[in-house]
Amino acid sequence: MLTIFSTFVSFLMGGLPKLLDFFQDKSDKSHELKLAQMQTERELQLAAAGYVAQQHIEEIKLDEIKTQTQSAEKVSLIDAQKAEMNAIYAHDTSLNEGTSKWMKDLRASVRPVITYGFFFLLVGIDAVRAYKGLTTGVDFVQLAEQLWDDETQALFASIIAFHFGGRAFGK
């Protein structure tokens, strides 16, 4: 019986660790499988987030290219306007070559005289309308709205822009 007992004990001593190793190995493999699944899920999430981030970067780059293109178009338009103004100035200068001082002064006064004429015509018409409105008892606010209507504002703005606006950009 002692032999059976010693054989049983030696079996337990030799087999028990192997049995425990089997269960430990099974537990380790299950744990490694869970870790691999979690890592795969995380990599998929990062890849999706990376794709979204890359797409956002591409959209930013596209917007930047559009902005640069629009800026280049505006710069080329301004350069074309400058070239046109220089050509107009050169043409005006060439017209004065070989003419008398009196003719140069007459040519130079055409635009200002027309502008002053229209300005004084506008002031005169508005003065007559204001006088007529005030003598007939029209309310001042209503009279002011009639004198300074949208068409008059547009006309005045275009005159000011023509004479003062373009010159600021040309210098």
C-alpha positions in Angstrom: 0.0 0.0 0.0 2.8 2.2 0.6 3.8 1.8 -3.0 0.4 2.7 -4.2 0.4 5.7 -2.0 3.8 6.8 -3.0 2.9 6.2 -6.7 -0.3 8.3 -6.1 1.7 11.0 -4.4 4.4 11.1 -7.1 1.6 11.2 -9.7 0.0 14.1 -7.9 3.3 15.9 -7.5 4.3 15.4 -11.1 0.8 15.7 -12.7 -0.7 18.5 -10.5 1.7 21.1 -11.7 1.0 20.1 -15.3 -2.7 20.3 -14.6 -2.3 23.7 -13.1 0.0 24.8 -16.0 -2.8 23.7 -18.4 -5.4 25.9 -16.6 -2.9 28.8 -16.3 -2.1 28.5 -20.0 -5.8 28.5 -20.9 -6.3 31.6 -18.8 -3.3 33.3 -20.3 -4.4 32.6 -23.8 -7.9 33.9 -23.1 -6.4 37.0 -21.6 -4.1 37.5 -24.6 -7.1 37.0 -27.0 -9.1 39.7 -25.2 -6.0 42.0 -25.3 -5.6 41.4 -29.0 -9.3 42.1 -29.6 -9.1 45.3 -27.6 -6.0 46.4 -29.5 -7.6 45.6 -32.8 -10.7 47.7 -31.8 -8.5 50.5 -30.7 -6.5 50.5 -33.9 -9.7 50.5 -35.9 -11.0 53.5 -33.9 -7.7 55.3 -34.4 -7.7 54.6 -38.1 -11.3 56.0 -38.3 -10.3 59.0 -36.3 -7.1 59.4 -38.4 -9.2 59.2 -41.6 -11.5 61.9 -40.2 -8.5 64.0 -39.2 -6.9 63.5 -42.6 -10.1 64.5 -44.3 -10.3 67.6 -42.2 -6.7 68.5 -43.0 -7.4 68.0 -46.7 -10.5 70.3 -46.4 -8.3 73.0 -44.7 -5.7 72.7 -47.5 -8.4 73.0 -50.2 -9.8 76.1 -48.4 -6.2 77.5 -48.3 -5.7 76.9 -52.0 -9.1 78.6 -52.8 -8.1 81.6 -50.7 -4.7 81.9 -52.4 -6.4 81.6 -55.8 -8.9 84.3 -55.0 -6.1 86.5 -53.6 -4.0 86.0 -56.7 -7.1 86.9 -58.9 -7.6 90.1 -56.9 -4.0 91.1 -57.2 -4.0 90.5 -60.9 -7.2 92.5 -61.2 -5.6 95.4 -59.3 -2.5 95.1 -61.5 -4.6 95.2 -64.6 -6.4 98.3 -63.3 -3.1 100.0 -62.5 -1.9 99.2 -66.0 -5.1 100.6 -67.5 -4.8 103.8 -65.5 -1.1 104.1 -66.6 -2.2 103.7 -70.2 -4.9 106.3 -69.8 -2.4 108.8 -68.2 0.1 108.1 -71.0 -2.6 108.7 -73.6 -3.6 111.9 -72.0 0.0 113.0 -71.8 0.5 112.2 -75.5 -2.5 114.3 -76.5 -0.8 117.4 -75.0 2.4 117.0 -77.0 2.8 119.7 -79.5 -0.2 121.8 -78.4 -0.3 125.3 -76.9 -0.6 126.1 -73.3 -4.2 127.4 -73.8 -5.3 124.0 -75.4 -3.6 122.0 -72.5 -5.5 124.1 -70.0 -8.8 123.7 -71.8 -8.4 119.9 -72.0 -7.5 119.8 -68.3 -10.5 121.8 -67.4 -13.2 119.7 -69.2 -13.8 117.2 -66.4 -13.7 119.6 -63.5 -16.0 122.1 -65.3 -18.6 119.4 -66.1 -18.4 118.1 -62.5 -18.8 121.6 -61.0 -21.7 122.3 -63.5 -23.6 119.2 -62.4 -22.8 119.9 -58.7 -24.1 123.4 -58.9 -27.2 122.2 -60.9 -27.9 119.7 -58.1 -27.5 122.3 -55.4 -29.6 124.8 -57.4 -32.5 122.3 -57.9 -32.3 121.2 -54.3 -32.3 124.9 -53.1 -35.4 125.7 -55.2 -37.2 122.5 -54.0 -36.2 123.4 -50.4 -37.5 126.9 -50.8 -40.7 125.8 -52.4 -41.2 123.1 -49.7 -40.6 125.5 -46.8 -42.9 128.2 -48.3 -45.8 125.7 -48.9 -45.5 124.2 -45.3 -44.1 120.8 -46.1 -42.7 119.0 -43.0 -38.9 119.3 -42.7 -38.4 115.6 -42.3 -40.5 114.9 -45.4 -38.7 117.6 -47.3 -35.3 116.2 -46.3 -36.3 112.8 -47.5 -37.4 114.2 -50.9 -34.2 116.2 -51.3 -31.8 113.5 -50.2 -33.4 110.4 -51.8 -31.7 107.2 -52.8 -31.0 108.4 -56.4 -29.4 111.6 -55.1 -27.3 109.7 -52.6 -26.1 107.3 -55.4 -25.3 110.2 -57.7 -23.3 112.0 -55.0 -21.5 108.8 -54.0 -20.5 108.0 -57.5 -19.1 111.6 -58.0 -17.1 111.4 -54.8 -15.9 107.9 -55.6 -14.8 108.9 -59.1 -12.9 112.0 -58.0 -11.4 110.8 -54.7 -11.8 107.0 -54.5 -9.8 105.9 -57.6 -6.9 108.3 -56.9 -6.2 106.8 -53.5 -5.6 103.4 -55.1 -3.6 104.8 -58.0 -1.0 106.4 -55.7 
